[in-house]
Amino acid sequence: QVQLVESGGGLVQPGGSLRLSCSTSDSLFRVIRVGWYRQAPGKQREFVAAISSGGSTSISYEESVKGRFTISRDNVKQAVYLQMDNLKPEDTAVYYCNIHPPGPNWGQGTQVTVSS
């Protein structure tokens, strides 16, 4: 399984923005579909967004983030990004990236906290 590393989390006020990054040194990155997932305290991990290997040709979002989050990828930099705008307290979670559908190996994730 391609190993992906998340970064970019932090503390932000409601209505604010963050951009998460997911990167790898594995050249197989170019042919894999990548997803973002999140796990809030006391809840199961859930799907957030996914993007195909070709980029904008196939993108999907969890319903609650549509219109606020944007997933993109740069195959030259071997990275996938999650631009999160108009953040809400309910977006608070640890965010993970993984292949999509997800494989068994998860990274450490990056914490996103939305609070005033």
N, C-alpha and C positions, 0 to 999 in steps of 0.2 A: 504494500500500500504506500502511495506517495505520502510523505510526511510534510504536513503544512504547519506553519507557525503564525499565530495571531498576534496582532499588536494594535495599539491605537486607542484603547479604552481610556476611561477617565470619569471624572465627576463633572456633570453639566447640569445647568438649571433647566427646568421645563421650558420647552420651546427652542432650546439650543440645538447645536449640531455637533456631530463627531464623524470622523471617517476612520473606519477600521481597515486594516490591511491583513492580507493572508499571503504568505510567500513560501517559496520552496526553492531548493537548488536542484531538484529532480527534473530532468529534461522531459519526463513523461507528462509533466504539467500541461503541456500544449494539447494533449489529447484527452484530458479528463474533464468531466463535468464537476463543478465545485459548488458546494452549498455552504451557507451560513446557518448556524443553529444557535439557540440560546437556552439557558437554563436559569430560571428565577429561583430564589430560595424556596424550598419546600415543594417545588413543582418538577415535573418531568421535562427533560430536554425537548425542545420543539423546533420545527423547521421555520426558517425565516425567509430565505431566498436562495435561488440557485441559478447558475448560468452555464450554458453549454460550452463546449470546447471552442466553438466558433464565435463566441461572444454574444452579440445581441440577437443572434438567430433564434435563441430559445432561452427565455428568462421567465422565472416564476417567482411569486411572492406569496407569503402568508397574508391572509386577508387584512389583518389589523395593521400591517405596515405599508400596504399599497398606497402610493401617492406621497409617502414620507421617506421611504428608504429606496436607494438606488444601488443595484449591484452592477459592477463592471469588472473587466479584466484587461490586463496588459500581458500578452503572451511573450513579449520581448523581455519585460522585467520579471516574468513568471510570478505574477501577483494578481490577486483578486481583491477588490475593494468593496466596502459597504458604506456608502454615504448615508448617514442617518440625519434627517432634518426634522424639525418640529417634534423633538423627543418628548416623551411623556413618562411620568413616574413608572407606569406599568412596563416600560421598556427596560427597566433595571434588571440586569441579569449578567451572567457570564456568557460571553459570545464565543463560539467555536466555529472554525471552518473545517471542512472534511470533504472528501469526495462525495458525490451525490448520485445515487443514494449512499448514505454514510457507511464507511467501513468500521471495523471493530476498534481501531486505534484512534484515540482522541488526544489532542494536545492539551495544554494547560488552560487555553482560552484567555480571554481578556475581559476584565471587569468593566461594565458600563453601569454607572449610577446616575440616575436622573432625580435630582432633589433640589429643593430651594433651601 
